[in-house]
Amino acid sequence: MKTMSLQKLGNADIEGLVALSREAGWDYDEKELGTILSAGVITGHRNEMGKIISSAALLPYVKGAASIGMVIVSPEYRRLGLGEAVVKECMALAQNVPILLISTPEGRPLYEKLGFSEVRKIHKFLCDEYRPSRKASPYKIAVMKKDHLEEVYEADRLAFGTARRIFLSKRVEQSEKALVLKDMADRVVGFGLSIAGPENLILGPIVSFDQASAAALTHELAHSHNGTLRIDVPDGQQLFMDELIRCGFKKVSEPPVMIIHAKGMPERNGRLYGIAAQAFG
């Protein structure tokens, strides 16, 4: 029987976590892991040689909510209960607050066993050949500046359903582009970020006053990128998804959003068009 220890992981473990991610076919890189560690906690197992062989991340948000992501087990160590152990550890750290996660097909039986239930879906889109949108927005798009951040945090809180100021501040620092959407009174009514990953340019979060403006933000984030684009869209944004398809995006999966310690999603205003990433709920 292999000896394994479960412990909290930190910045010194980023290289090992990247290696675990690659071994398991995921694409976490150093910047993404740095953002997760700055806003949350990563736990995982090591084998007898000190190699990281499992992980799970907990991101706590304001007002008693959290998300779990980055649940990974090395292929060599699967079916030993490591995935269940790291998820349980995150649940214990969250102390019975509502917890969101986005499940893979392989992980769903475990999450259901632990008490999670599906509340909606996320629609994952990829694009290899982007075709510019002709949609025009009645709002002005501008580069995000420091003095926009308080309005950005509030727009995100209303769209996501709970405040996540620490995470969002780190995500802005990580971004390739950070844009805001302004109304005629120069108030921020939306924003969009793009994040460079090892395989894709991730578009999100995208928060917008309406579908046309969400499409315009997406265009400004996407049009100059030479490579694959990715965006994960929550349920309820069919017109926006139709526009993405016209621009060359293809839906590749519909993973379920699951929750525990609550009957449904946090109250949202319908203005979230693209999530930050599946690891962040």
C-alpha positions, -999 to +999 in steps of 0.1 A: +000+000+000+014+033-011+019+059+017+002+093+010-002+124+031-029+151+027-018+186+033-022+223+024-001+233-007+014+267-014+034+288-038+064+265-034+043+237-048+032+255-080+057+236-102+044+202-088+008+213-094+016+222-130+031+188-135+001+171-119-022+191-142-003+181-173-001+145-163-039+144-159-046+162-192-055+196-177-040+230-186-033+249-154-002+271-156+018+291-131-002+323-134-036+305-129-023+287-099-009+319-085-044+335-087-060+305-071-035+306-042-038+343-037-076+341-033-081+306-019-066+273-006-052+243-024-050+209-007-035+177-020-017+144-014+019+136-018+033+102-023+063+087-003+087+105-026+070+139-021+054+141-055+020+158-056-005+133-067-039+150-060-053+184-056-085+204-049-089+242-046-114+261-023-122+297-031-142+314-003-163+344-012-180+370+009-214+364+026-209+327+032-203+311-002-175+293-018-165+273-049-144+241-053-123+235-084-091+219-097-100+185-084-073+164-100-058+129-092-028+115-109-038+086-132-015+062-113-033+069-080-070+069-090-096+046-074-078+050-040-102+076-026-079+105-030-104+126-049-131+121-022-105+130+005-094+163-011-130+174-018-141+165+018-111+186+031-123+216+011-158+211+023-146+210+059-126+242+054-158+259+039-177+252+072-211+243+057-216+274+036-231+270+001-205+255-022-206+256-060-186+234-084-186+226-121-184+188-125-167+166-151-186+135-162-161+114-142-165+134-111-203+136-110-209+103-091-185+114-064-201+148-059-236+133-058-223+108-032-211+138-011-245+155-014-241+179-043-270+183-067-272+199-102-288+233-104-279+244-140-253+239-167-223+258-182-219+259-219-182+255-230-173+271-264-141+270-283-131+289-314-102+283-338-112+308-365-129+339-351-152+358-374-158+394-362-193+403-350-212+431-366-232+437-334-229+473-322-232+483-285-250+515-274-224+517-246-188+528-247-160+503-242-128+515-226-096+501-210-102+493-174-083+516-150-077+515-113-105+540-106-130+517-123-124+488-099-150+496-072-177+498-099-163+466-115-165+448-081-201+458-076-211+449-112-195+414-106-213+410-072-247+416-087-240+394-117-223+365-099-245+366-068-218+372-041-188+394-036-154+381-047-133+412-045-099+395-037-102+369-065-114+395-090-085+419-082-060+391-088-078+381-120-076+417-133-038+417-126-035+384-145-055+395-175-042+402-210-070+427-216-093+443-191-122+464-205-152+482-190-186+490-205-198+526-197-232+542-201-240+577-213-234+590-177-199+574-177-209+548-152-195+513-154-223+489-163-202+459-173-167+446-179-147+418-196-113+401-191-092+379-213-067+355-197-038+338-216-036+301-208-012+275-222-038+263-247-065+290-250-072+326-245-100+325-219-127+352-222-143+359-189-157+371-167-179+390-191-206+411-173-228+432-196-260+453-195-273+434-225-266+407-251-254+431-278-229+448-255-217+413-243-210+405-279-192+438-284-170+432-253-162+397-266-152+410-299-128+436-284-112+408-262-110+383-290-104+399-324-066+404-322-058+370-308-040+345-330-050+311-315-078+292-299-104+312-279-125+298-250-156+310-232-178+293-207-214+307-208-240+302-180-275+290-187-300+316-198-279+335-224-292+318-256-291+349-278-255+355-268-246+318-275-262+322-309-240+351-316-209+332-305-218+305-330-221+331-358-186+343-348-171+308-353-174+294-318-185+258-313-200+243-282-179+214-270-196+204-237-223+213-212-209+205-177-233+207-148-231+233-121-236+215-087-242+229-053-244+218-017-259+235+015-283+255-007-314+247-029-303+269-058-278+294-072-272+327-054-295+355-066-282+370-098-293+398-121-289+380-154-259+400-166-233+373-164-224+362-199-191+345-194-177+330-162-141+334-151-133+297-155-147+264-144-123+263-114-139+294-100-176+283-101 
